[in-house]
Amino acid sequence: MATGAVRVTVTRRGVTVTAVALPFLRRTVPLQPVVRARDGWARPLQIGGWGYRWLPGLTAVSLREGDALWLELTSGREFVVTVDDAGSAARLVNDFLRSGTRT
């Protein structure tokens, strides 16, 4: 996402990453294929560079090095987005998964 900033939203429906400057650029990962979420450190070179990246087994939105939300999917792939307070986002996703409130 070549906009410089993204907004990450976690709901019962999934995780949505939206470009702040160009809100029509968005990617939503539904909760149904999510096995679990975790927070961890991500370096752009580790996940394919800066921006929206696709590697075998991994899709990422990376605008900086730092705290990131990592989603493990049923396909074995991972979706990663660098975001402040990724721990809170991961806990919220995992709470939705545990409570069975996926739609």
MARMAR-988705 format. One line per 2 residues: number of its first residue (from 1); their letters; for each residue x negated, y, z negated of N, C-alpha, C. Coordinates in Angstrom, 3 decimals, always signed. Each point is the difference from the previous one (the first is absolute). Layout:
NUM> a> X Y Z X Y Z X Y Z | ...;
***
This chain:
1> ma> -0.858 -1.163 +0.000 +0.858 +1.163 +0.000 -0.906 +1.228 +0.000 | -0.035 +0.643 +1.116 -0.944 +1.098 +0.203 +0.526 +1.317 -0.549;
3> tg> +0.670 -0.033 -1.117 +0.610 +1.214 -0.528 -0.703 +0.545 -1.224 | -0.847 -0.789 -0.622 -0.727 +0.462 -1.163 +0.652 -0.314 -1.330;
5> av> +1.281 -0.305 -0.031 +0.673 -0.332 -1.258 +1.188 -0.910 +0.278 | +0.216 -0.936 -0.908 +1.155 -0.878 +0.097 +0.734 -0.026 -1.329;
7> rv> +1.265 -0.349 +0.075 +0.827 -0.183 -1.189 +0.360 -1.477 -0.054 | -0.171 -0.607 -1.170 +0.333 -1.411 -0.177 +1.218 -0.075 -0.913;
9> tv> +1.043 -0.690 +0.472 +1.236 -0.147 -0.751 +0.278 -1.480 -0.214 | +0.290 -0.368 -1.251 +0.346 -1.384 -0.329 +1.459 -0.026 -0.434;
11> tr> +0.796 -0.839 +0.680 +1.404 -0.176 -0.356 +0.302 -1.496 -0.008 | +1.237 -0.347 -0.314 +0.424 -1.396 +0.050 -0.067 -0.574 +1.415;
13> rg> -0.032 +0.867 +0.980 -0.064 -0.435 +1.398 -1.427 -0.268 +0.463 | -0.981 +0.666 -0.610 -1.374 -0.213 +0.424 -0.893 +1.190 -0.278;
15> vt> -1.152 -0.023 +0.629 -1.000 +1.058 -0.142 -0.068 +0.752 +1.324 | +0.195 +1.309 -0.066 -0.028 +0.830 +1.198 -1.135 +1.000 -0.094;
17> vt> -0.789 +0.076 +1.060 -1.090 +0.957 +0.112 +0.408 +0.990 +1.083 | +0.083 +1.287 -0.363 +0.459 +1.037 +0.916 -1.057 +1.087 +0.118;
19> av> -0.296 +0.418 +1.215 -0.913 +1.119 +0.219 +0.685 +1.276 -0.485 | -0.674 +0.767 -0.843 +0.610 +1.205 -0.575 +0.284 +1.039 +1.081;
21> al> -0.951 +0.254 +0.879 +0.168 +1.036 +1.021 +0.917 -0.442 +1.141 | +0.039 -1.293 +0.268 +0.814 -0.530 +1.098 +0.862 -1.139 -0.542;
23> pf> +1.113 +0.337 -0.696 +0.771 -1.024 -0.701 +0.608 -1.087 +0.887 | +0.024 +0.195 +1.310 +0.508 -1.059 +0.876 -1.035 -1.124 +0.148;
25> lr> -1.250 +0.247 -0.423 -1.012 -1.058 -0.022 +0.103 -0.708 -1.345 | +0.516 -1.210 +0.039 +0.171 -0.741 -1.245 -0.144 -1.480 +0.247;
27> rt> -0.368 -0.694 -1.056 -0.103 -1.468 +0.041 +0.657 -0.519 -1.267 | +0.934 -0.916 +0.144 +0.657 -0.604 -1.149 -0.335 -1.483 -0.050;
29> vp> -0.401 -0.448 -1.173 -0.216 -1.419 -0.249 +1.147 -0.446 -0.901 | +0.939 -0.800 +0.522 +1.112 -0.477 -0.827 -0.517 -0.871 -1.145;
31> lq> +0.755 -0.092 -1.091 -0.428 -0.820 -1.138 +0.098 -1.489 +0.293 | +0.841 -0.399 +0.930 +0.211 -1.433 +0.249 -1.285 -0.761 +0.290;
33> pv> -0.921 +0.505 +0.833 -1.214 -0.775 +0.240 -1.127 +0.261 -1.007 | +0.265 +0.791 -1.048 -1.047 +0.306 -0.977 -0.044 -1.098 -1.060;
35> vr> -1.183 -0.569 -0.199 -0.209 -1.011 -1.032 -0.322 +0.683 -1.328 | -0.905 +0.962 +0.056 -0.354 +0.764 -1.193 -0.702 +1.274 +0.403;
37> ar> -0.062 +0.935 -0.937 -0.694 +1.267 +0.203 -1.063 +0.146 -1.078 | -1.076 +0.695 +0.349 -1.040 +0.298 -0.983 -0.630 +1.331 +0.377;
39> dg> -0.684 +0.574 -0.961 -0.759 +1.201 +0.303 -1.471 -0.378 +0.014 | -0.769 +0.712 +0.756 -1.426 -0.248 +0.086 -0.671 +1.109 +0.780;
41> wa> -1.305 +0.004 -0.041 -0.786 +1.010 +0.698 -0.134 -0.403 +1.464 | +0.097 +0.953 +0.897 -0.182 -0.277 +1.425 -0.963 +1.025 +0.588;
43> rp> -0.914 -0.495 +0.804 -0.914 +0.857 +0.758 +0.406 -0.098 +1.470 | +0.061 +1.121 +0.708 +0.419 -0.045 +1.405 -0.786 -1.015 +0.835;
45> lq> -1.276 -0.108 -0.206 -0.777 -0.949 +0.798 +0.376 -1.444 -0.304 | +0.483 -0.248 -1.199 +0.439 -1.339 -0.406 +1.305 -0.385 +0.704;
47> ig> +0.827 +0.988 +0.306 +1.323 -0.280 +0.567 +0.152 +0.543 +1.427 | -1.107 +0.154 +0.689 +0.063 +0.328 +1.420 -0.178 +1.454 +0.372;
49> gw> -0.199 +0.888 -0.952 -0.208 +1.413 +0.314 +1.081 +0.881 -0.586 | +0.085 +1.212 +0.537 +0.962 +0.976 -0.480 +1.215 +0.028 +0.918;
51> gy> +1.164 +0.313 -0.578 +1.224 +0.063 +0.782 +0.787 -1.294 -0.095 | +0.802 -0.266 +1.017 +0.791 -1.235 +0.053 -0.860 -1.056 +0.669;
53> rw> -0.256 -1.096 -0.684 -0.925 -1.019 +0.498 +0.631 -1.378 -0.021 | -0.397 -0.809 +0.988 +0.428 -1.384 +0.065 -1.231 -0.861 +0.191;
55> lp> -0.143 -0.987 -0.858 -1.060 -1.004 +0.090 +0.670 -1.356 -0.136 | -0.639 -1.065 +0.448 +0.588 -1.317 -0.239 +0.247 -0.201 -1.500;
57> gl> +1.232 -0.249 -0.357 +0.355 -0.236 -1.395 +0.255 +1.241 -0.828 | -0.131 +1.198 +0.604 +0.115 +1.228 -0.795 +0.500 +1.156 +0.849;
59> ta> +0.952 +0.744 -0.547 +0.428 +1.277 +0.563 -0.200 +1.036 -1.099 | -0.504 +1.185 +0.363 -0.316 +0.993 -1.025 +0.321 +1.415 +0.460;
61> vs> +0.350 +0.835 -0.971 +0.085 +1.437 +0.193 -1.005 +0.571 -0.994 | -1.096 +0.522 +0.530 -1.104 +0.432 -0.845 -0.421 +1.412 +0.365;
63> lr> +0.199 +0.912 -0.921 -0.407 +1.383 +0.237 -1.186 +0.406 -0.867 | -0.422 -0.906 -0.886 -1.117 +0.299 -0.894 -0.435 -1.276 -0.703;
65> eg> -1.127 +0.058 -0.633 -0.401 -1.081 -0.886 +0.704 +0.215 -1.327 | +0.451 -1.089 -0.612 +0.603 +0.166 -1.314 +1.057 -1.016 -0.328;
67> da> +0.805 +0.385 -0.970 +1.084 -0.829 -0.499 +0.926 -0.370 +1.156 | +0.409 -1.275 +0.050 +0.833 -0.454 +1.109 +1.009 -1.032 -0.477;
69> lw> +1.124 -0.020 +0.670 +1.032 -1.010 -0.201 -0.251 -1.111 +1.008 | -0.145 -1.234 -0.493 -0.234 -1.177 +0.836 +1.233 -0.891 -0.098;
71> le> +0.618 -0.287 +1.143 +1.153 -0.891 +0.043 -0.414 -1.302 +0.671 | +0.197 -1.112 -0.693 -0.264 -1.320 +0.565 +1.311 -0.498 +0.599;
73> lt> -0.018 -0.369 +1.283 +1.207 -0.395 +0.703 +0.074 -1.518 +0.175 | +1.205 -0.507 +0.200 +0.197 -1.442 +0.153 -0.760 -0.562 +1.201;
75> sg> -0.302 +0.818 +0.973 -0.736 -0.423 +1.192 -1.483 -0.216 -0.280 | -0.441 +0.408 -1.201 -1.416 -0.064 -0.325 -0.711 +1.308 +0.298;
77> re> +0.662 +0.919 +0.682 -0.569 +1.322 +0.294 +0.092 +0.891 -1.234 | -0.723 +1.115 +0.033 +0.101 +1.011 -1.043 +0.298 +1.343 +0.646;
79> fv> +0.747 +0.826 -0.725 +0.241 +1.384 +0.391 -0.592 +0.856 -1.104 | -0.825 +0.980 +0.375 -0.711 +0.834 -0.969 +0.253 +1.464 +0.324;
81> vt> +0.253 +0.803 -1.036 +0.099 +1.441 +0.183 -0.698 +0.675 -1.173 | -0.894 +0.949 +0.312 -0.663 +0.752 -1.064 +0.978 +1.043 -0.515;
83> vd> +0.180 -0.006 -1.311 +0.972 +0.894 -0.625 -0.376 +0.192 -1.462 | +0.198 +1.206 -0.517 -0.219 +0.247 -1.425 +0.975 -0.830 -0.817;
85> da> -0.442 -0.454 -1.156 +0.812 -0.769 -0.936 +0.602 -1.255 +0.647 | -0.843 -0.716 +0.717 +0.445 -1.239 +0.647 +0.480 -1.030 -1.018;
87> gs> -0.517 +0.069 -1.220 +0.431 -0.928 -1.045 +1.486 +0.103 -0.278 | +0.523 +1.213 -0.057 +1.437 +0.180 -0.229 +0.819 -0.559 +1.157;
89> aa> -0.469 +0.239 +1.219 +0.702 -0.527 +1.175 -0.009 -1.527 -0.010 | -1.143 -0.598 -0.328 -0.098 -1.463 -0.043 +0.925 -0.580 -1.066;
91> rl> +0.029 +0.621 -1.176 +0.894 -0.477 -1.063 +1.453 +0.077 +0.442 | +0.374 +1.082 +0.649 +1.383 +0.163 +0.453 +0.366 -1.066 +1.039;
93> vn> -0.873 -0.232 +0.974 +0.250 -1.046 +0.999 +0.153 -1.348 -0.687 | -0.925 -0.325 -0.909 +0.064 -1.292 -0.691 +1.248 -0.121 -0.870;
95> df> +0.431 +1.097 -0.614 +1.249 -0.024 -0.780 +1.189 -0.324 +0.904 | +0.063 +0.630 +1.180 +1.077 -0.300 +0.949 -0.046 -1.457 +0.427;
97> lr> -1.205 -0.514 +0.240 -0.146 -1.388 +0.431 +0.466 -0.958 -1.105 | -0.400 +0.265 -1.241 +0.387 -0.857 -1.129 +1.496 +0.037 -0.262;
99> sg> +0.590 +1.166 +0.143 +1.429 +0.128 -0.316 +0.886 -0.510 +1.137 | -0.602 -0.316 +1.137 +0.796 -0.519 +1.111 +0.860 +1.048 +0.661;
101> tr> -0.379 +1.276 -0.113 +0.832 +1.071 +0.567 -0.468 +0.385 +1.393 | -0.421 -0.973 +0.780 -0.367 +0.270 +1.392 +1.269 +0.081 +0.825;
103> t> -0.009 +0.876 +0.993 +1.144 +0.070 +0.922 -0.469 -0.240 +1.406;
***
